[in-house]
Amino acid sequence: MDNYIIQLPEKNNTLYRVVTLCVLLMCITSFSFVLFVHLGTARFPYAVAGVAGSFTGIIAWLPRFQNKKTFPLIPLLYGIFALLWYVLGAGWVAILFLLLAAAGLFARKKKIIKISAAGIQYPSFPPQFFTWKKIHRVLLKEDVLSIDLKDNHFYQFVLQPGDNPGLQQNEFNEFCNQQTLSGNS
């Protein structure tokens, strides 16, 4: 096989979840304030939508409703909040929520390493590509993937048993050894 796609395990997203809860609580507070300030004006329905969206986000945030394989509700809500804040006249808050939505989508994206004869594509931000000339050694042993670069960077991942079906340890290691030998010559 000439190309390998290896899914990395999802890290504990505790920080993402805590920040999400804090943002949703601030949204409930701020949209509630706008709701009472603009009672009976044209902005009232937008504030109601913001409060309702914030409550929906908190319900989706609860662990019993949280399923990481479903549609990313929180980044979608952040996009809706950005639109609501723009309509309410707070453009800078709208930009902040667009940035939060983009960060949320990036945080929930599956991390995949692509290994080919050209090199290794590493899923960082921005994505990095390591040619075989930059790689000292790549080793897969007992579901632990190790990538050792010549510039003293070392990456190591414990793979989940069911995430990479069909990945043969001996075949993979032989392929990587051939590539590092040919890249060093």
Contacts in CASP RR format, 6 or more apart in sequence:
PFRMAT RR
TARGET T0000
AUTHOR 0000-0000-0000
METHOD contacts of the structure
MODEL  1
MDNYIIQLPEKNNTLYRVVTLCVLLMCITSFSFVLFVHLGTARFPYAVAG
VAGSFTGIIAWLPRFQNKKTFPLIPLLYGIFALLWYVLGAGWVAILFLLL
AAAGLFARKKKIIKISAAGIQYPSFPPQFFTWKKIHRVLLKEDVLSIDLK
DNHFYQFVLQPGDNPGLQQNEFNEFCNQQTLSGNS
1 171 0 8 1.000
1 175 0 8 1.000
2 116 0 8 1.000
2 117 0 8 1.000
2 175 0 8 1.000
3 114 0 8 1.000
3 115 0 8 1.000
3 116 0 8 1.000
4 114 0 8 1.000
4 115 0 8 1.000
4 116 0 8 1.000
4 167 0 8 1.000
4 172 0 8 1.000
4 175 0 8 1.000
5 112 0 8 1.000
5 113 0 8 1.000
5 114 0 8 1.000
5 115 0 8 1.000
6 112 0 8 1.000
6 113 0 8 1.000
6 114 0 8 1.000
6 115 0 8 1.000
6 145 0 8 1.000
6 159 0 8 1.000
6 164 0 8 1.000
6 167 0 8 1.000
7 110 0 8 1.000
7 111 0 8 1.000
7 112 0 8 1.000
7 159 0 8 1.000
7 163 0 8 1.000
7 164 0 8 1.000
8 110 0 8 1.000
8 111 0 8 1.000
8 112 0 8 1.000
8 113 0 8 1.000
8 123 0 8 1.000
8 157 0 8 1.000
8 159 0 8 1.000
9 157 0 8 1.000
9 158 0 8 1.000
9 159 0 8 1.000
9 160 0 8 1.000
9 163 0 8 1.000
10 68 0 8 1.000
10 110 0 8 1.000
10 111 0 8 1.000
13 68 0 8 1.000
13 107 0 8 1.000
13 108 0 8 1.000
16 104 0 8 1.000
16 107 0 8 1.000
17 61 0 8 1.000
17 66 0 8 1.000
20 61 0 8 1.000
20 74 0 8 1.000
21 58 0 8 1.000
21 61 0 8 1.000
23 78 0 8 1.000
23 100 0 8 1.000
24 54 0 8 1.000
24 57 0 8 1.000
24 58 0 8 1.000
24 61 0 8 1.000
25 54 0 8 1.000
25 58 0 8 1.000
27 50 0 8 1.000
27 53 0 8 1.000
27 54 0 8 1.000
27 81 0 8 1.000
28 51 0 8 1.000
28 54 0 8 1.000
28 55 0 8 1.000
28 58 0 8 1.000
31 47 0 8 1.000
31 50 0 8 1.000
31 51 0 8 1.000
31 54 0 8 1.000
31 84 0 8 1.000
32 47 0 8 1.000
32 51 0 8 1.000
34 43 0 8 1.000
34 46 0 8 1.000
34 47 0 8 1.000
34 88 0 8 1.000
35 44 0 8 1.000
35 47 0 8 1.000
35 48 0 8 1.000
35 51 0 8 1.000
38 44 0 8 1.000
38 47 0 8 1.000
43 87 0 8 1.000
43 88 0 8 1.000
46 84 0 8 1.000
46 87 0 8 1.000
46 88 0 8 1.000
47 88 0 8 1.000
49 80 0 8 1.000
49 84 0 8 1.000
50 80 0 8 1.000
50 81 0 8 1.000
50 84 0 8 1.000
53 77 0 8 1.000
53 80 0 8 1.000
53 81 0 8 1.000
54 77 0 8 1.000
56 73 0 8 1.000
56 77 0 8 1.000
57 73 0 8 1.000
57 74 0 8 1.000
57 77 0 8 1.000
59 65 0 8 1.000
60 66 0 8 1.000
60 73 0 8 1.000
60 74 0 8 1.000
60 77 0 8 1.000
61 74 0 8 1.000
68 108 0 8 1.000
72 104 0 8 1.000
72 105 0 8 1.000
72 108 0 8 1.000
74 104 0 8 1.000
75 100 0 8 1.000
75 101 0 8 1.000
75 102 0 8 1.000
75 104 0 8 1.000
75 105 0 8 1.000
75 108 0 8 1.000
76 101 0 8 1.000
78 97 0 8 1.000
78 98 0 8 1.000
78 100 0 8 1.000
78 101 0 8 1.000
78 104 0 8 1.000
79 97 0 8 1.000
79 98 0 8 1.000
79 101 0 8 1.000
81 97 0 8 1.000
82 93 0 8 1.000
82 94 0 8 1.000
82 95 0 8 1.000
82 96 0 8 1.000
82 97 0 8 1.000
82 98 0 8 1.000
82 101 0 8 1.000
83 94 0 8 1.000
85 91 0 8 1.000
85 93 0 8 1.000
85 94 0 8 1.000
85 97 0 8 1.000
86 94 0 8 1.000
106 125 0 8 1.000
109 123 0 8 1.000
111 123 0 8 1.000
112 123 0 8 1.000
113 120 0 8 1.000
113 121 0 8 1.000
113 122 0 8 1.000
113 123 0 8 1.000
113 145 0 8 1.000
113 157 0 8 1.000
114 120 0 8 1.000
114 121 0 8 1.000
115 121 0 8 1.000
115 138 0 8 1.000
115 175 0 8 1.000
115 176 0 8 1.000
117 179 0 8 1.000
118 131 0 8 1.000
118 132 0 8 1.000
119 129 0 8 1.000
119 130 0 8 1.000
119 131 0 8 1.000
119 132 0 8 1.000
119 135 0 8 1.000
119 179 0 8 1.000
120 129 0 8 1.000
120 130 0 8 1.000
120 135 0 8 1.000
120 138 0 8 1.000
120 147 0 8 1.000
121 127 0 8 1.000
121 128 0 8 1.000
121 129 0 8 1.000
122 128 0 8 1.000
122 129 0 8 1.000
122 130 0 8 1.000
122 147 0 8 1.000
122 155 0 8 1.000
130 147 0 8 1.000
130 149 0 8 1.000
131 183 0 8 1.000
132 179 0 8 1.000
132 180 0 8 1.000
132 182 0 8 1.000
132 183 0 8 1.000
132 184 0 8 1.000
133 183 0 8 1.000
133 184 0 8 1.000
134 149 0 8 1.000
134 150 0 8 1.000
134 151 0 8 1.000
135 147 0 8 1.000
135 148 0 8 1.000
135 149 0 8 1.000
135 150 0 8 1.000
135 179 0 8 1.000
135 180 0 8 1.000
135 183 0 8 1.000
136 148 0 8 1.000
136 149 0 8 1.000
136 150 0 8 1.000
136 180 0 8 1.000
137 146 0 8 1.000
137 147 0 8 1.000
137 148 0 8 1.000
137 176 0 8 1.000
137 180 0 8 1.000
138 145 0 8 1.000
138 146 0 8 1.000
138 147 0 8 1.000
138 148 0 8 1.000
138 173 0 8 1.000
138 176 0 8 1.000
138 179 0 8 1.000
138 180 0 8 1.000
139 145 0 8 1.000
139 146 0 8 1.000
139 148 0 8 1.000
139 173 0 8 1.000
139 176 0 8 1.000
140 146 0 8 1.000
140 159 0 8 1.000
140 167 0 8 1.000
140 169 0 8 1.000
140 172 0 8 1.000
140 173 0 8 1.000
140 176 0 8 1.000
141 169 0 8 1.000
141 173 0 8 1.000
143 158 0 8 1.000
143 159 0 8 1.000
143 160 0 8 1.000
143 161 0 8 1.000
144 156 0 8 1.000
144 157 0 8 1.000
144 158 0 8 1.000
144 159 0 8 1.000
145 155 0 8 1.000
145 156 0 8 1.000
145 157 0 8 1.000
145 159 0 8 1.000
146 154 0 8 1.000
146 155 0 8 1.000
146 156 0 8 1.000
147 154 0 8 1.000
147 155 0 8 1.000
147 156 0 8 1.000
148 154 0 8 1.000
149 155 0 8 1.000
END
